[in-house]
Structures are given as structure tokens and as C-alpha cells.
């Protein structure tokens, strides 16, 4: 199997050389390395170019975005030109363990129905000290294959696990068998894991194959959540992520009308989650958008299994919408 490593970089001048070096010393070399710089305003592009000059034998393709496309836009650009059978995700601030490619390719070779593999990760700080473990596999000590056939009603398709993109590996079919990912989604992690389950399974391997860096500029970390238009945009992008998965499921069923898999329970849960995001988005929009909030609340009620579930999911966004900005900023100090 031909392996492509995609490295996404943005303002990673402190970390990018370490990330690139980790791929260069893999026990099973990458067949293709695609590095995308997302219009970094710092020295990240120059460091990438210098690394390429110093390692002329490495099969690196370097793409520089003329403007900032975000993670999903950069990822889609890299996937569109990737030639590998298996795609390894990486970031310019993370570090792949030396045997990451070897272990994951060996795993996929003996499990032809697995279209994705997600491992655990070590958590490191900004000077590469190990400070914890990212438990993507939810405490498992043996590999686990997740499929949609046996998903109980009301249960999220990942069942408490994390689709962390930095620790994920996918067969290229999860991109080639579907339409391109939307550019406005929050992240590609969940949609791609969901696609793997539509095609077969997404497997979880409880070994740390990535060193995931936690610092002040991670995509998954902010500066505190409080009501405001920027949070409304965030929740709308989360809605778009759910729309991506619903669209992928519809596309999959259309292409395979005779397939036995019918992911109804997964889709019902996704529609409920979309209604939750819609409610939170309405609660965070400028002013008090009561009409938008009530419209989203009706959608939530339509997809909630019980009235108790509906009330449990709606009171917090309602309270947030009615709480003035100044009060929320004050309360945020004590979180």
C-alpha cells in the first residue's frame, strides 16, 4: 500500500521542523508527503522550504495557500492531489512516533474491512514534554472495530470515542467514494470517521502513535466560551459538519441501493445533534433572536426522543441567550 502523509501547518514556526523530522525518520518511509501552509504570517513557510532543501530525497510536495482556508479547506486541497492508498493525518505542531506508519499499515493489511484507524496519543506541551495521554479509544486495551449495524438507538456513532484527526489514518476510498468535503465544516474528523463506517469499519487501536501538542493556538482550544456572534459562527459550522455526514449517508445509500446496511439509528442521532447545535447558534447570535431560537427549539423537539430530553437540552441555551454579555464575561472569570 502506498502511504501519503498530509501535514497541515499554520503559525507553527516553533514546531514544524520537529513535525517534519518525525516523518522523515519513520521505520516505514512515506511514499508521498504533502505539506500545506495555510498562509502563515510567521516564519513557518521559510522553515518548510529550508527543510525541503536540506532533505532533497524526501518525496515532499509543498502547497502554500494564497489566503487562509482553515483546516478543512487546507485538508481538502491536500486530499485532492494525494496519490496514496492510505492517508495519514498530521499537523505542523504534532509529532508522529517513529513506527506510526509501519504499525498502522500492518494493521490495515490484516483488516481489509477497516477503512480508518485511530490511535491514542501522548499529550505534549510547547517544549515537547509529555504531560498526559489523549484517550481516543475510551480506555480500551484491545483494538475495537466500530460499525453502524449494531449501533443502539440514541447513541452517538463514535460511542464515547474521539475521532481526533491528528491520530487518524484512512484508506483513500473514504475520500474517493464520496463528494469532496464541504469547506464550511468545523472539522473533518467526525465526517471522515463516519464515512469509514459507511464503507466498513473505523477501528480504534489503543497505542500512542502520535504526540499531540497542547498549546495556546490549537484548533480545539479557545479563550473561553461566552455568548457572542463568533460563537454563533462556530455552532453553525458544527451544524454544517452534521449536514456533511447526513449528505454522505444519502450519497452512500443512493450508490448502493441493495446494500444491507441502513444507518437509521446513527442518522437519527445526527439529526438530534444538529438540532442542538442550531439551538446553541441561535442563542449566541447578536441580540435576543427569539424567533430563530423558537424555530430551532421546534426542530429539537421534533428529534428529541422524550420531553425530558428536550427540556434538558434547551434550558441552558435559553439561559445563555437571556444573560447579558457583561454578566457572562464576569461569570467567565470563575469558570
C-alpha positions as CSV (number, residue, x, y, z in Angstrom):
1,X,0.0,0.0,0.0
2,X,1.2,3.4,-0.9
3,X,1.2,5.8,2.1
4,X,0.6,9.6,1.8
5,X,1.2,11.8,4.8
6,X,-0.6,15.1,4.9
7,X,0.8,17.8,7.2
8,X,-1.2,21.0,7.8
9,X,0.7,24.0,9.2
10,X,-0.4,27.4,10.4
11,X,1.8,29.6,12.5
12,X,3.9,26.6,13.5
13,X,7.4,28.1,13.2
14,X,8.3,26.7,16.7
15,X,7.3,23.2,15.9
16,X,7.3,22.5,12.1
17,X,10.8,21.2,11.9
18,X,10.2,18.7,14.6
19,X,7.0,17.5,12.9
20,X,8.7,17.1,9.5
21,X,11.7,15.4,11.1
22,X,9.4,12.8,12.7
23,X,8.0,11.8,9.3
24,X,11.5,11.7,7.8
25,X,12.7,9.0,10.2
26,X,9.7,6.7,10.0
27,X,10.7,3.0,10.1
28,X,8.4,2.6,7.1
29,X,9.1,5.6,4.8
30,X,6.2,7.6,3.4
31,X,5.7,7.3,-0.3
32,X,4.4,10.9,-0.5
33,X,4.4,13.8,1.9
34,X,2.1,16.7,1.2
35,X,2.7,19.8,3.4
36,X,0.1,22.7,3.3
37,X,0.9,26.0,4.8
38,X,-2.3,28.0,5.4
39,X,-0.9,31.4,4.7
40,X,1.1,31.6,7.9
41,X,2.2,35.2,8.7
42,X,5.3,33.9,10.6
43,X,8.4,32.0,9.5
44,X,6.7,28.7,9.0
45,X,6.8,28.7,5.1
46,X,10.5,29.6,5.1
47,X,11.3,26.8,7.6
48,X,9.4,24.2,5.4
49,X,11.3,25.3,2.3
50,X,14.6,25.1,4.1
51,X,13.8,21.6,5.3
52,X,12.9,20.5,1.8
53,X,16.3,21.9,0.5
54,X,18.1,20.0,3.3
55,X,16.3,16.7,2.5
56,X,16.1,16.5,-1.3
57,X,15.5,12.7,-1.3
58,X,12.2,13.1,0.7
59,X,9.1,13.0,-1.6
60,X,7.6,16.3,-0.3
61,X,5.1,18.4,-2.2
62,X,4.7,21.8,-0.6
63,X,1.5,23.8,-1.1
64,X,1.2,27.4,0.1
65,X,-2.4,28.8,0.4
66,X,-2.5,32.3,-1.0
67,X,-5.1,33.1,1.7
68,X,-6.2,31.4,4.9
69,X,-8.5,28.5,4.1
70,X,-8.8,27.0,7.5
71,X,-8.1,23.4,8.5
72,X,-10.9,21.8,6.3
73,X,-10.1,23.9,3.3
74,X,-6.4,23.1,3.5
75,X,-7.1,19.4,4.1
76,X,-9.4,19.2,1.1
77,X,-6.7,20.8,-1.1
78,X,-4.2,18.2,0.0
79,X,-6.6,15.2,-0.3
80,X,-7.5,16.3,-3.9
81,X,-3.9,15.7,-5.1
82,X,-3.0,12.7,-2.8
83,X,-1.9,9.6,-4.7
84,X,-1.6,7.2,-1.8
85,X,-3.8,4.2,-0.9
86,X,-3.7,5.2,2.7
87,X,-3.7,8.8,4.1
88,X,-2.0,9.7,7.4
89,X,-3.1,12.9,9.0
90,X,-0.6,15.1,10.8
91,X,-0.2,18.7,12.0
92,X,2.7,21.0,11.9
93,X,2.7,21.2,15.7
94,X,2.4,17.4,16.4
95,X,5.0,14.6,16.3
96,X,4.4,11.2,14.8
97,X,6.1,8.3,16.6
98,X,8.8,6.5,14.6
99,X,6.7,3.4,14.0
100,X,3.4,5.1,13.2
101,X,3.3,4.4,9.5
102,X,4.6,0.8,10.0
103,X,2.1,-0.2,12.7
104,X,-0.9,1.4,11.1
105,X,-0.2,-0.1,7.6
106,X,0.4,-3.5,9.1
107,X,-2.9,-3.2,10.9
108,X,-4.8,-2.3,7.7
109,X,-3.1,-5.1,5.8
110,X,-4.7,-7.7,8.0
111,X,-8.1,-6.0,8.3
112,X,-9.4,-5.3,4.8
113,X,-12.8,-4.2,6.1
114,X,-11.2,-1.4,8.2
115,X,-11.3,1.9,6.4
116,X,-10.0,4.0,9.2
117,X,-7.6,3.6,12.2
118,X,-7.5,6.0,15.1
119,X,-4.9,5.5,17.8
120,X,-4.3,7.1,21.2
121,X,-1.8,9.9,21.6
122,X,0.6,11.3,24.1
123,X,-0.1,14.9,25.1
124,X,3.0,17.1,25.0
125,X,3.5,20.8,25.9
126,X,5.1,23.5,23.9
127,X,8.6,22.2,24.7
128,X,7.8,18.6,23.9
129,X,7.4,17.3,27.5
130,X,4.9,14.5,27.9
131,X,2.1,15.8,30.2
132,X,-0.7,13.3,29.7
133,X,-2.4,10.9,27.3
134,X,-5.2,11.6,24.8
135,X,-7.5,8.6,25.3
136,X,-9.2,8.5,21.9
137,X,-10.0,4.8,22.5
138,X,-12.1,5.4,25.6
139,X,-10.0,3.3,28.0
140,X,-9.9,0.2,25.8
141,X,-6.9,-2.1,26.0
142,X,-7.6,-4.1,22.8
143,X,-8.3,-3.0,19.2
144,X,-12.0,-2.2,18.6
145,X,-13.9,-2.1,15.2
146,X,-16.9,0.3,15.2
147,X,-19.6,-0.3,12.6
148,X,-23.0,1.2,12.2
149,X,-25.0,-2.1,12.0
150,X,-25.1,-2.6,15.8
151,X,-25.5,1.0,16.9
152,X,-28.2,1.2,19.5
153,X,-30.9,4.0,19.2
154,X,-29.9,7.3,20.8
155,X,-26.2,6.5,20.8
156,X,-23.6,8.6,19.0
157,X,-21.8,6.7,16.3
158,X,-18.4,7.0,18.0
159,X,-19.8,5.6,21.3
160,X,-17.7,7.8,23.6
161,X,-14.5,7.6,21.5
162,X,-12.7,10.5,19.8
163,X,-12.1,10.9,16.0
164,X,-9.0,13.1,16.7
165,X,-7.7,13.9,13.2
166,X,-4.0,14.1,14.4
167,X,-4.1,10.4,15.3
168,X,-6.1,9.2,12.4
169,X,-5.3,7.1,9.3
170,X,-7.7,6.4,6.5
171,X,-7.9,4.4,3.3
172,X,-8.1,6.8,0.3
173,X,-11.6,5.4,-0.5
174,X,-13.2,7.5,2.2
175,X,-12.4,10.5,0.0
176,X,-12.7,9.0,-3.5
177,X,-16.0,7.2,-2.9
178,X,-17.8,10.4,-1.8
179,X,-18.1,14.0,-3.0
180,X,-15.5,16.5,-1.7
181,X,-15.8,17.6,1.9
182,X,-17.5,21.0,2.4
183,X,-15.3,23.9,3.1
184,X,-17.5,25.4,5.8
185,X,-17.5,22.5,8.3
186,X,-15.9,22.8,11.7
187,X,-13.5,19.9,11.2
188,X,-13.1,16.8,9.1
189,X,-12.6,14.4,12.0
190,X,-16.1,13.1,12.6
191,X,-17.3,13.1,8.9
192,X,-14.3,11.1,7.7
193,X,-14.7,8.6,10.6
194,X,-18.4,8.3,9.7
195,X,-17.5,7.6,6.1
196,X,-15.2,4.8,7.2
197,X,-18.1,3.2,9.0
198,X,-20.4,3.6,5.9
199,X,-17.7,1.7,3.9
200,X,-16.8,-0.9,6.6
201,X,-15.5,0.0,10.0
202,X,-13.5,2.6,11.8
203,X,-11.1,0.9,14.1
204,X,-9.5,2.1,17.3
205,X,-6.0,1.0,18.2
206,X,-5.1,1.8,21.9
207,X,-1.5,2.5,21.4
208,X,0.0,6.0,21.3
209,X,1.3,6.6,17.8
210,X,1.2,10.4,17.8
211,X,2.5,13.1,20.2
212,X,-0.3,15.6,20.2
213,X,0.8,19.1,21.3
214,X,-1.3,21.2,23.5
215,X,-0.6,25.0,23.4
216,X,-2.4,28.2,23.2
217,X,-3.1,28.1,19.5
218,X,-4.8,24.7,19.0
219,X,-7.9,24.5,16.8
220,X,-9.7,22.7,19.6
221,X,-8.9,25.2,22.3
222,X,-10.3,28.7,22.6
223,X,-10.0,31.6,25.0
224,X,-13.3,30.8,26.8
225,X,-16.9,30.3,25.7
226,X,-19.3,33.2,26.2
227,X,-22.2,34.5,24.2
228,X,-21.4,36.4,21.0
229,X,-21.6,36.3,17.2
230,X,-18.2,34.4,16.9
231,X,-19.7,31.5,18.9
232,X,-22.8,31.5,16.7
233,X,-20.5,31.1,13.7
234,X,-18.7,28.2,15.5
235,X,-22.0,26.4,16.1
236,X,-23.2,27.0,12.5
237,X,-20.0,25.3,11.4
238,X,-20.8,22.4,13.7
239,X,-24.2,22.2,12.1
240,X,-22.5,22.1,8.7
241,X,-20.4,19.2,9.9
242,X,-23.6,17.2,10.7
243,X,-25.0,18.2,7.3
244,X,-21.9,16.7,5.7
245,X,-22.5,13.4,7.4
246,X,-26.2,13.3,6.5
247,X,-25.3,14.1,2.9
248,X,-22.6,11.4,2.8
249,X,-25.1,8.8,4.1
250,X,-27.6,9.8,1.5
251,X,-25.0,9.6,-1.2
252,X,-23.8,6.2,0.0
253,X,-27.4,4.8,0.1
254,X,-28.1,6.1,-3.4
255,X,-25.0,4.5,-4.8
256,X,-25.7,1.2,-3.1
257,X,-29.5,0.6,-3.0
258,X,-29.0,-3.1,-2.5
259,X,-26.7,-2.8,0.5
260,X,-27.9,-4.4,3.7
261,X,-26.6,-1.5,5.9
262,X,-29.2,1.0,6.9
263,X,-27.7,3.5,9.4
264,X,-31.1,4.8,10.7
265,X,-30.0,4.9,14.4
266,X,-26.9,6.9,13.5
267,X,-28.8,9.3,11.3
268,X,-31.5,9.9,14.0
269,X,-28.8,10.8,16.5
270,X,-27.1,13.1,14.0
271,X,-30.3,14.9,13.3
272,X,-30.8,15.4,17.1
273,X,-27.2,16.7,17.4
274,X,-27.8,19.1,14.5
275,X,-30.9,20.5,16.3
276,X,-28.8,21.0,19.4
277,X,-26.1,23.0,17.5
278,X,-28.8,25.0,15.8
279,X,-30.3,26.0,19.2
280,X,-26.9,27.0,20.6
281,X,-26.2,29.0,17.4
282,X,-29.5,30.9,17.8
283,X,-28.7,31.5,21.5
284,X,-25.3,33.1,20.6
285,X,-26.4,35.4,17.8
286,X,-26.4,39.1,18.3
287,X,-29.2,40.4,20.4
288,X,-32.0,38.1,21.5
289,X,-33.0,36.2,18.5
290,X,-36.2,34.7,19.9
291,X,-37.8,33.8,16.6
292,X,-34.7,31.9,15.5
293,X,-34.4,30.3,18.9
294,X,-38.0,29.1,18.8
295,X,-37.6,27.7,15.3
296,X,-34.6,25.8,16.4
297,X,-36.4,24.6,19.6
298,X,-39.2,23.1,17.4
299,X,-36.6,21.2,15.5
300,X,-35.0,19.9,18.7
301,X,-38.4,18.8,20.0
302,X,-39.1,17.0,16.7
303,X,-36.0,15.0,17.1
304,X,-35.9,14.5,20.9
305,X,-36.9,11.0,22.0
306,X,-38.7,12.4,25.1
307,X,-39.9,15.7,26.5
308,X,-37.4,15.3,29.4
309,X,-34.6,15.1,26.9
310,X,-35.9,18.2,25.1
311,X,-36.0,20.2,28.3
312,X,-32.6,19.0,29.4
313,X,-31.1,20.2,26.1
314,X,-32.9,23.5,25.8
315,X,-32.7,25.3,29.2
316,X,-29.0,26.1,29.1
317,X,-29.0,27.8,25.7
318,X,-32.2,29.7,26.6
319,X,-30.5,30.9,29.8
320,X,-27.4,31.8,27.9
321,X,-29.4,33.9,25.3
322,X,-31.1,35.8,28.1
323,X,-27.9,36.5,30.1
324,X,-26.3,39.9,29.1
325,X,-22.8,39.9,27.7
326,X,-21.4,41.8,30.7
327,X,-22.7,39.2,33.2
328,X,-21.3,36.3,31.1
329,X,-17.9,38.0,31.0
330,X,-18.0,38.4,34.7
331,X,-19.0,34.8,35.4
332,X,-16.4,33.5,32.9
333,X,-13.7,34.6,35.4
334,X,-14.8,32.0,37.9
335,X,-15.0,29.0,35.5
